Amino acid sequence: MIELKDVHKSFQGREVLRGISTVFEAGKINLVIGASGHGKSVLMRSMVGLIDVDKGNILYDNRILDFKDYEQTREIRRDIGMLFQGSALFNSSTVQENVEFPLKMFTNMTKEERIERVNFCLKHVNLENVNSKFPAEISGGMKKRVGIARAIALDIKYLFCDEPNSGLDPITSRVIDNLIRDITEEFNITTIINTHDMKTVFDIGDNIIFIYKGDKWWEGTRNDVKTSHNKELQDFLNASYIV
Amino acid sequence: MTVFYHFGRYLLFLRSMFTKPEKLSVYTQRLFTEMVAIGIGSLPIVILISIFQGAVTTVQTAYQLVTPMIPKTTIGIIVSDSTMLELAPTITSLVLAGKVGSHIASEIGTMRINEEIDALEVMGINTAAFLGLPKILAGLLMVPILVIISIFLSEVGGIAAGHFSGALTADEFIQGARSTFKLFTLQFSLIKAFTFGFIITSVSCFHGYYTQGGAIEVGESSTKAVVYSSIMILVADYILADLLLK
C-alpha cells in the first residue's frame, strides 16, 4: 500500500502539486489521469523518489520515503519497479542484459539462475528468443514488454507505469494493459499507472484519480467515472471521445 | 556567482560518489571495462602524438641551438626534460580531454536524456557512484600509464628525428638525457598525470550527469566537458609547477 499525505511540490514559485492525499491499495491497479501539465508526471516522479517533495509524506507500507534518510529510500526503491514512457532500456545492452541487470546488482544468484529468471520474466511478458537483441532491434511494444520484464525481475511490491501505451497501436496497447493487470493480480503488487488512454481506464482501472491543476480533483472506481457529475472530469472524458 | 554555484555542485557530485557500492563485483567489472576504454582505446592517438611530439621538439631545438659552443647532447637534455616536465603529461592530457572527456560526457548525457539514469535511480542505485566512480578510478590508473608510454615514445621519436635529420646521434641524445635525469622529474610528471586524469574524468562525468534536454544539449555537455577539463588542466598545471618546482 502506498499512502500520500498532503504532498506539495513547487518549481520556481509555481505550485505543481497542491496537497495531494490518497491511498493506493495493494493488488489493485490505480490509475492517475489528467491533462498534460497538471502534475501527473511530477506526482509519479515524486512517488518513486526522483523528485523531493516540498511538504507532505509518501509512505510505502508505513515506511516514509525521505531523501534525508538515504538508506531507507534505497530500501524502498528496491521494492519498486518502473516502466518509463520511453521504456528507458539500456541501449548498449542486450535484452538479456537489461532484464538481468537488477538481478546482478541486488542478488547473489549464479549465472544459470539469472538466465532462468530472465527467461521466466520474458516468458511472462510473452517475449521469447529476443535475449540477444539490442533495444534498437525490437519494436516499441516489445521494448515496453522488456521494460516490464526488467521491472518484475526482482520480487517487487510496487509497479509504476508512466504512460505505458504512449506511441503504441491500439492492439499492442491492450496487450500491455492485460500484461500489467495479470502481473498485478499474480504478484499482488500495488500498481500505479499514469495514462491518457481512456480505454485503459475502463478496461483495467480499479481505482482512478483525476488530477486537475495539481490537485486531486476526483477519485473513484471505473464505474463511477461515467456517472460522475464532476465538470472538469467530464470535460476531460468528453475530450477523449469515449463517453 | 554562477562559477561558485557550478563548482559547489561539482563538489557535491563528487561527494555523492563516496557511498558503499551496491555490489563490489559489478563495480570492479565496470572499472576494468573503463580501464580498457580509456587506456587501450586511447593508445593509438597517444602513440601517434608522442612520437611526433618528440620528433618535432628535437628538430626545433636543434634548429635553435646552431652554435658549436653548445654540445649536441644539450638537445637530448632539453627534449628529455621538457617531455617529462610538460609535453608528455600536459599535451597527452589535453588530447585525452578531447577524446575521453567528450566520450564520457556524451555517454552519460545520452543516458540522462533517455531516462536510463532515472531507471537506475529508481532501482535504488547510487547513479553518480555507479556511472562516475569506475570512470574516475580508471582515469586515475590509466592516464599516468599513458603518460609513461608517451614519455618513452617521445624519446624514441626524438632519437629517430635526431638521427634522420642528422642533428645528433642516438648516443648523443641518450647521453644528454641521462646526464641531467632526476627521479623527481618523473615523479612530478606522474603527479601531474594523476591530477589531470582525475580532472578529465570527473569534470566530464559531471557535465554528462547534469545534462538536460535533448541531442543538442548532449553535444553542449560534451563540448563543455572538453573546454572545462582543458581549462582546469592548464590551471592545475601552473599550480602544480608553482608548488612543486620551487
Interface residues (C-beta under 8 A of the other chain):
Chain A: V48 G49 L50 Y70 T73 R74 E75 I76 R77 R78 I80 M82 F84 Q85 G86 A88 L89 F90 N91 P102 K104 M105 F106 F160
Chain B: T19 E22 K23 V26 T110 M111 N114 E115 E116 D118 A119 E121 V122 M123 G124 I125
